[in-house]
Amino acid sequence: MGKKGKEKNTLNKAKHTKLMNRKKNKLKKEIETRKERLKEIVTKHLEQQKAQEKENDNK
């Protein structure tokens, strides 16, 4: 037979999943921003290297 009355722990489970989803999304965003920052740093570095090579070639 089924239980009578209010379902147990549904509110706590809903809150927990909401918080865990927030945590997962936050981690994903942090990882994406790190990747973007690294890409920017690498491109800037490569541009600087190219500029230095051009200067060295001109000398």
C-alpha positions as MATLAB code, in Angstrom:
seq = 'MGKKGKEKNTLNKAKHTKLMNRKKNKLKKEIETRKERLKEIVTKHLEQQKAQEKENDNK';
ca = [
       0.000    0.000    0.000;
       1.049    3.528   -0.688;
       1.904    6.083    1.947;
      -0.727    8.420    3.224;
      -0.200   12.105    3.809;
       2.516   14.483    2.687;
       5.447   13.258    0.599;
       8.655   13.202    2.538;
      11.792   15.187    1.665;
      10.590   16.549   -1.674;
      11.356   20.150   -0.706;
      14.844   19.320    0.540;
      15.606   17.332   -2.604;
      14.410   20.169   -4.830;
      16.548   22.693   -2.953;
      19.554   20.413   -3.090;
      19.289   19.844   -6.837;
      18.854   23.588   -7.384;
      21.992   24.356   -5.398;
      23.975   21.598   -7.099;
      22.931   22.882  -10.523;
      24.084   26.358   -9.525;
      27.428   24.936   -8.430;
      27.871   22.991  -11.670;
      27.005   26.038  -13.781;
      29.427   28.192  -11.808;
      32.251   25.705  -12.348;
      31.486   25.509  -16.075;
      31.574   29.304  -16.370;
      34.871   29.479  -14.502;
      36.416   26.874  -16.782;
      35.186   28.725  -19.880;
      36.520   32.052  -18.661;
      39.901   30.468  -17.887;
      40.062   29.049  -21.402;
      39.177   32.443  -22.885;
      41.818   34.207  -20.800;
      44.448   31.679  -21.809;
      43.549   32.086  -25.477;
      43.867   35.865  -25.169;
      47.231   35.585  -23.434;
      48.537   33.147  -26.041;
      47.415   35.317  -28.964;
      48.988   38.419  -27.413;
      52.209   36.524  -26.838;
      52.297   35.259  -30.416;
      51.684   38.780  -31.722;
      54.542   40.105  -29.618;
      56.838   37.368  -30.885;
      55.956   38.184  -34.489;
      56.597   41.867  -33.873;
      59.972   41.113  -32.303;
      60.928   38.848  -35.203;
      60.072   41.591  -37.681;
      62.188   44.056  -35.721;
      65.090   41.600  -35.637;
      64.768   40.958  -39.380;
      64.846   44.679  -40.119;
      68.110   45.118  -38.188;
];
